[in-house]
Amino acid sequence: MVRLALALLLLGGCNSILGVGEFTAGDAAVDPNTVTGTSQISYVLYDGMIEDGPEDLSKYTIKAYIPDATGRFTTVNGIGRADGTFEIPNITPGTLYYLYLLYPQIPNHAAPFPRVWVTSARTLDLGYHVSGRRDAVEATRASSIVLNVTNMVPWTDSDYLVIDSYNNGSEFSDVSVASNAPARGATSLAGFSFDWRDGYTYHPVGSLPRLVDASAGDDFIVTHIHNEDINEATWAWSLTRQAGVVKRTDLIQTDGAPLVINEAFVQTPYTKSQMLQFDLGAFRAQYAADGGRVAFEMFSVSRLDNAGTQYQQRIGSGPWGLFVPVPGTTLARVPDVVSLPSIMYGDSAAFPSTWGQSVVGSYLRRRRLRAPGAAPVSISMVSDFTRPATSLVDARPQIRPVTKLMVGGTDLLGNAGAIAFDGTTGVSISWDAVPQADGYTVDVVRIYADAGLTARAQVLRAATTATSFVIPPDMLVKGQRYTIGVTTHAGLDETGLRRTRIPSGNARMHGNAFLFSNSCGDGVTQAELGEECDEMGETASCDADCTLVMCGDATTNVAAAEMCDGGGTSIGCDSDCTSVSCGDGFYNPQAEYCDDGNAIDADGCDALCQRTGTCGDGTVQPSVEDCDPPDGTTCGTTCTSL
């Protein structure tokens, strides 16, 4: 599922609207104490042309927070208009303020959260790019599309379809909600049916895909993304490639009416070769500051088609993508530097010759967080890049993440605890400056228990070019737990910074979960303020964040004899809260190739916890393999049971 989600992100398309950074200076406002701005959307069409139009800002809540030296804020309400302009009065020139925008809840979308920009500019440019023509019409009623398509490369369980109309900015890719999805080995789609409204739109306003209208230049493209796992002895990787394309430019869809398409895939011949080298060790080294709490890692790199070369606008389904590791394995088995001399792929038949190509890479790692009384949840940290495509893809980090994240003297990247918060004074965060960073994004996420599980809710996303930020107190609730992340950005457009250039890169670092309260540590247990215990600090029965001690809660309690706590198995910690140790008989897949508890080198796992055999040698190696050799029926290509 993780690989599929990443594949849909990288291969299925992404729209780079980061909402980050400073703003351009423009003409002074008529009233010198009024801040004004515009949001002009650049709609990218299938042929690469751009149509400009205003964003309807009348739907937004717009205001400004003006901080003082004590951590308190004055709030000034603004007004947005349908013509894409807005203004906020009573802000004197030279004043630093936080511009606040909040879009209302819309159906089929996650709950909105505020976007905040730290600036002193008087005239602001909030423009950005979006895929699809500006006058496309939403599908408001059930509008089924039925595909009867032949000449398909045999389907595998990891394959998927990406169905797009790039010219109107709409996409469908969730095979799980379709009827008559293909079975393993199928070579055709027979009655494959789905509601177009179950897809996605890249438009900034509205929740439903747009109706396909060939008379307005709309395309309709079905891309079969085919997957295969490739065994490299001690590790394996997955290669996804465009296997076939159906392209139509003559369809007109009617709201509420079915659309039946009878067609044949044009299979993609793999006649081109791509060289690739990726430096996993360099990505890992940049995240050493998180103390080995990583519980999951994944690396992916894809060659993608994109409209335009200057900005990363709409990225389409590209000709190939690589994902490491395959399900059931870990990056612990992958060398720090990997060279793949020949990835075979073919040109896509889906996109105009005017489209360019870029390469997108992403190193994903997750750490666990836990709300009291709930099972842990993972939070993601990502280092990614977008670069022009070349014959050799050298996949290295574009920019590093922050290595310090502080609230006063408290290190948010370290052990969990409490942050002093009285409900009226903002919380000041600071971090180290990253060379070449164009700006930073601060994410504040609430962590809470929901039906026995740890849940997350985004509180705000703030953009700044400084290395500190004060969270306004009315965006926090005393007695709640929060995790704070900071993303560094390279390649942002210096004239607007909501537009992302190619090349570009980002790197996010997330801290632990902290209780925001000024009562934890006073010796009185106050359940209404998120406390399970309060023994005035860490003891053998109570953690420093006023929760009961539990191995696996992602909080190391030395008084309770915990050596570490990664919320489960992590690179630096076994699931029993002891440090990783080769030879202890506990196989930690995040940190070891194998561990059979002995120093016998000839049994597939040597005394250094390195593999001495390979998948396919006919010998099942303890702690590493379920079966051997692979047979495609009960034993997979990585010697794990099917």
N, C-alpha and C positions, 0 to 999 in steps of 0.2 A: 504493500500500500504506500509506503514511503517513497519507493522508487517511482510508482505511478504518479504520485502527487508532484514529485519533482519533474517527471517527464512532461506532465501537462503544463507545468509552469514554463519549462524551458523550450519544449518543442511545440506546445499548443498555443503559445503566444503570451506576451506580456506587454503591458502598456506602462511606460516609465513615467509616472507622474509621482515624483518623490515628495513634493511639497517641502522643499528644503531651501533655506538660505536667505540671502539678502535680496534687496530689490533695487531696481534702477531708479535713479533720480530723474525727475521730469520737471515740467513747468510748475511753479509754485501755485498753491491753491489760491482761490480768490480771497478766502478768509485765511490769514496766515496761521491761525490756530486750528485749522481743520486739516486733517489727513485725508487724502483722496487716493483712489486707486481704480484699476480696471482688471478684468479677467477676460482676455480674448483667447478663445479656443481655436487652435489650428487643427482642422479636421483633415486627416490624411486619407486620401483615396487610393483605390487599388492600383491606379496607374502612377502613383507617386505624387500627383498633384495635391495641392493643399487649398482648402476653403477655410476662410476665417469667419468667425462669428462670436457674438458675446455669450458669456455664461450667465444664466439667470441667477443673479445674486440675491434676488428678493426672497428666495427660499431659505437663505442662510441666517443663522444668528451671528451677528457681527458685533464685536466690541473690542475694547482695548483695556488691558491691565497695565496700570502705571505703578511700578514698584517704588518704595521709598527705602531709606537706608536701614530700616528695622526689620525688613522682611514682610511688610504689609503692603497691600495694594489698594489703589483707587480704581474703580471700574467705570468706564465711559462707554455707553451704548452707541453703536453706529447704525447705519442703514444701508442696505443693499438694494439694487434696482435690477429690473429685468434686462436693462440695456448693458449689463456687465460693469456698471460703475458702482462705487460705494464711497461713503465718507464717514469720518468719525470726528466730531467736534471737540473743542476744548482740550487740545493737546498742543502745548506751546512748542515752538521750534527748539530743537536740540534735546527734546525729552526722549529718553529711552522708554519704549513701551512694548507690550506683547500684543500683537494682532491675533485675535481669536476668531476662528470660523468653525461653525458647527452646522452640518447639513441634517435635515430631519430624517427620521426613520422612514425607510421605504421597504415595500414588501420584498421578500426573498433575499434580503441582504442582512449582514450582521449589523448589530447595533452601532450607530455612528459614534465616533469619539472626536473631541475637539482637535483641530490643528492649530498650532500656535507658532508664530514667528517673532523673533526678538529683533527689533530694528528701531532706528530713529528717523528713518526716511519719511519724507512728506508726501511723496507720490509713489505708489506701489504698482508693480506689474506682476499680476498673479497668473499670467498666461501659461498654457501648456498644450501639448499635443494629445490627440486622441484619434483612434482608428475609426473610420467610417464617416460617411457623408452626414452633414448636419441636418438635412431634411428627411432622414429616414423615419419611418412610421413604426411604432411599437405593434407587436402582436398581442392583442388584448384578450383574445379568446383562444380556446384550444385549437392549435393549428398543427396538425400532425404531418410529419414527413415520412413517407414509406419508401425504403430503398430496396430495389430488386437488382442486385449488382453481381455480375459474373466475373470470371477471370481473376480471382483473388488468390494471392499467395497463401498457402495453407496457414490457417489461423493457429496461434499458440495462446496459452493461458495468459501470457503477459502482453499480448497485442492490444491495441486500442485504435479507435477511430477519432480523427479530429475533423469536424464538419464546420466549415466556415463560410461566411460571406464577408470577406475583408472590406469590401466597398461600403457596407453599411455597419461594420463594426460588431458583428454577431458571431457567436460560436457555440457549438455543442460538442461535448466529448465524453459525457458520463454514460458509458455503455450499460451500467447497472440499472438505469431507469428506463432502458429501451426494451421493447418487446422483440422476441425472436433474435436475441443476440447470437452470434455465431459460436458454435462449439469447436473444441480443439480439432484441427485438421480440416475444417470447412474451407471450401474454395469459392464460396459465393455467399451473398446476403440474400435471404429470401424473406420478404415481409418484415425486414428490420424497420421498426416503427418507433417514433418518439415524438413528443410534443416539443415543437421548436421553442416554446416558452420555458422549457426546462434547461435551456442553454444560458448563455451569458452575453451581456452587451458591454462594450467598452465605452459607451457613452457616459458622460459625467452625470447625467440626470436620467432617472428612470431605471426600472429594474428588469425590464423584459427585452429580449432580442427584437431586432427590427425585421420587418417583412422584406423578403427578397423581391426586388423589382428590376428586371433586366432593362426595362426602358429607361431607368435612371443610372444604368451602368453597373448594376450589381452582379457580382460573380457568385457562384455556389460551388464549393470545392469539398470533396470527400477525400481525406488522406488516410491510407492504411499505414499505421506505424507498427512495424514488425520487430519483434525482439528475439534475440538469441543470447544465451549465456556461453561465455568462452572461458575454458579452463586454462589457467597458466600454472599448472603444477600446484604450488602452495596457495594460490589465490585465484580468484575468478572475477570476471567483469562482464557486464551486459552491454550489448551493442543494439541500439534501436536505429532503424533506418526506414526511410520512406520506401515502402514496398510497392505501392500503387496509388494512382490518383484518378479520381473522376472529376472532371471540370466541365461545368455548364455555365453559359453566359446568356441563356435564353429563357430563364425561368421567371415567372411572375407568381408570387404567392398572395393568396387572398386570406384575410383575417378570418379565422374560424373554419376554413375549408382545408381538407386534406390535399397534399401534394404528393403524387406518386411519381417516382423516378426509376425508369428502367434503363440500365446502362451497363457498361463493362469497364473494369479497372484497366487503365493503361499501366502495365507493370513497369517498374523503374529498373533499368539495367545498371548493375554496379560496375561502372567502367572507369571510375576515378579513384585516386588513392590519396589518403591524407596521412601525414606523419604527425605524431603527437608525443609530447613529453610533458609529464606533470610532476611537480615537486610537492608531494604530500608532506614531506618533512618540514618544508618552509611554512606551509599553512599551519601545521600543528604547533611549530615553535612560537608562532605569533600569539597563541592562546595559552601559553604556559602560566599566565597570571591567574587563570581560573582554578589552579591547584589540583589538576587531575580529576575534576569532578565530571568530566564528560562521560555520558552513558551511551552515546551513539554518535557515529561519524559516517559521513557519506561524501563522496566526491563525484561530481558530474561535469561534463564538458560537452557542448553541442555546437555544431555549425548550423547557423540559422539564416533564413532569408529576412531582409528587412527593407521597408520602404524608406529610401533616403540614406545618405551616408554620413551626414553631419550629426544628426540626432538619432538617438535610439527611440524610434517611434513605435510602430506596431511590428513586432517580430512574429513571423509566421512559422509554420511547421517546417523545420529545416530538414536537410537530407540525412543527417546522422546525429546520434548522441551516444555518449559513453557514460556508464554508471558503475561505480564501485562502492561497496561490494554488492554482490548478488544477495538476495534474501537468504538468511540462514548462515551467512558468513560475516566477518568483520574486517575493518581496515587494519586490525593488528597483524593480519597475514600479508598485507600489501607492502612492498618495499617503499622506502622514503622517496626514491626517484624511479619513475617508470617511463620507459620508452617503448612506444608502439610504432613500428616503422611503416605499417600499411593498414589503414582502415579503408576498406573498399566501400564506395557509395556511388550514387548516381545523381545526375542533375534532376531537380524537381521540375515537374511539368506544370506546377500549380501557379507559378508567379511570373510576372512580366520580366522581360529582359532588363528593364530599367531598374529593377530592384537590386540592391547590393547584397552582400553577405557579411556576416559578422560571426564571431565566436564568443559564446557565453560560457563561463566556467563558474562553478559554485562549490565551495567547501562548507558542508553543513555539520555542525556538532550540536548536541543537545545535552543539557544538564537537567537534573530533576529538582523540583521544588515541591513542598508539601504544606498544605493547610492542616491545622490541628484536626485530628479525628478523621482524616481522609487519606486515600491512596495518593501517592505522588503523581505529579504531572511533569511533562518535559517542556522546557522552553528552549527555543532555537537561537543559535548564534551562527551567522553566515558571513563568509568572506567570498565575494563574487567579483567578476570582471566581465566587461564587454569590450572586444577589440576587433579591428578589421580582420577578416579572414586572410590567412596566408598559407603557403604550402606546408609550413611547419608550425604547429600550435605549441607554443611554449607556455604551459599553464602554470604560472606563478602568481603570487598575490600582487594585486595592483596597489593596495594600500593596507597598512596594518591597523588593527583595532587599538583602542585605548588600553593601557596596561594598569591604569589606576582609576578608581571610581570611588569617590569619597563623599561622605557627609560629615563635615568636621573631622574628627579623628577616627571615624569608623570606616573601615574598608569594606565596601559593598561586595567586592569580589571574594571576600573571605568567608568566615563563618557567619551564620545567621545570628541575629540579636534584635535589639530594639533601637529605634531612632526617636529621639526626643521630639514630640509634636504635641502642642497644646491646643490645636484646632484653630488658632487665630494667626499664627506666624508661619510664613512660608518656609519650606525646607530647601536649603541651599546645597546643590550638588556641584562637585568639581571633578575634573579629570585632567590627565596629562595631554599636552599639545602633541598632535601627530603631524610630522613633516608632510608637506604637499597636500594636506587636507584643505578642501575648499569650504567645508562646513561640517556641522555635526547635527545629528538628530537624537533627541532624548525621548525615549519611550517609557511611560509609567504604566504599569500593569498591576491591577489588583488581583490578589491570590485569595481564594476563599473555598470553603467546603460546600459541595452541592451533591446531595444524595450519596454520600460516602466517597465521592471523588473530589479531587482538587480541580477547581475551575479557574479560568482566567478571564479578566475583563479589561480591555484597554481603557485607560483613564484619559490620556492625552498623548499627543505627539508634538514635540516642540523642536523648532529649527533655529540654530544660532551659529554664528561664526566665532563666538567666544568659547572658553573652556570652562564655563560654569553656567548654572541655570538655577533659578529659584522657582520651585513649584508653588503656584498660588494656593493658599490654604483652603479655599473653597472647592478645590478639585480633589481634596483628600478627606478621609473620614477617620477621626481618631479611633484607635482600636482595631483598625484594619491592617492587613499585611499587603505589602507592595514589593514588587521587584522593579528595578530600574535598569534600563539598557541604554547604551550610547553607541551610535553608528557613525563611523567616519566616512566621508565621501570624497572621491576624487573624480574630476571630469564634469562637475556641474557647470552649467552655463553661467558665465559671469554677468550676463545681462538680465537674468530672471531667476535662475537657479531652481525653477520647477521644471526646466527643460534639461534633459541629460544628454551630454555629448558622447560620441564614440571617439576614443576609448574612454571608459569610465570604470570605477570600482567602488565597492562599499565593504565595510567590515564592522560587524556588530558584536559588542561584548555585553553580556547580561550579568547582573549581580545576583546575589542570593535573595531570598524572601525575608523581609524585615518587618517587625511589628512597629507601626507608627503610633507611639503613645508616650506620654510622659509619666505614666503610672507604673509601668513594668520595672520592677526593682525596688519598689517601696515596701515590699514585704506583705502586701495585702492582695490576695487573689481576687481579681475582678473579672468575672466571666463576661460581663457585658462589654468589656474592653479587650476581648480576645485572649484572655489569660486562662491557662489551665492550672497554673501554679505560680507562685512568686516567692522565691527564697532568697531574694536580694542578690541575685547573681547565679552563676552556674554551680549546681551541686550534683550529686550522684543521682538525684531523682528529678531535677528540674533544669531545663536548658536556659540559656541566657535570654532567650526570647519569650520566656514564661510559658513554655510548653513542656509537657511531660516527656521524659527521655524515652526515645525509641530508636533502636538501630534501624536505619532506613529512612529517617526523616530528613536527610540531607543536612543535618546539623551535628557536627562533631562535638561530643561531650567528653572531655578528657577525664573529668571527675568520675564519670561512669565507665571508665576504662575503654572508651572507644579510641582507636588509633586514627580513624578516619570515618567519614560517612558521606558516600556519594549518592544516597537515596536508593541504593542497590548496587549492582556491579558497575564499576566505572574504571577508567584508565588507571587511577591511582588508588583504588580501594576495592577489596572484595566485598561481597554482599553481607558478610558477617562483621563488617566494620573493622577488619584487620587489613594491614597494608598488604599489597600484592607481593608475593614471595614465590619465586620459582622453586618448585620441589615440595610445596606444601600439599600437593594433591588436589588443590582447588583450581580448576581451569577457569581463568578469567579471560574471556574472549576479547575484551577491550584492550588487554595489555600483554597477552601471551599467545604464542602460536599453539602451544599445547602445554599440559602439565599432568603427568601421570604419577607424580609423587615418588619417582625413583631416578637413579642416575645411570640407568641402563640405556646406552645410546642406540642399540640395535633393535629397539622395539617400536620405532616410528617417532619417538619423542625423546630427545637427548637431555643431558643434564642441564643444559642452558635453556630448556623449554623451547627449543627449535625443532621443527619437523625434520626427520631424516628420510621419510618416504614421500611419496606423491600420490595424489588422487589418481587412481587408474592402475596402480601397481599390483592390485589384487590382494593387498593386505590392509585390513581394517586397523587404523591407527588410533589408539586410545585417546579420548578427549578431543579428538580432531574430526574423526569420521564416524558416520553411522553405518556405512556400507562401503564396499569396494569390490569390483569395479562398477562404474556407472552403467546402468542398463536402459535408462530412459523410461522405465516402468515403475520400479520400486526404489531405484537409486539414482539421484540426480547428478548433474555434471560436476558438482562440488563434493560428491560423496556424502550427501545428506539424504535422508529418507524422503521419498515423495509421498 
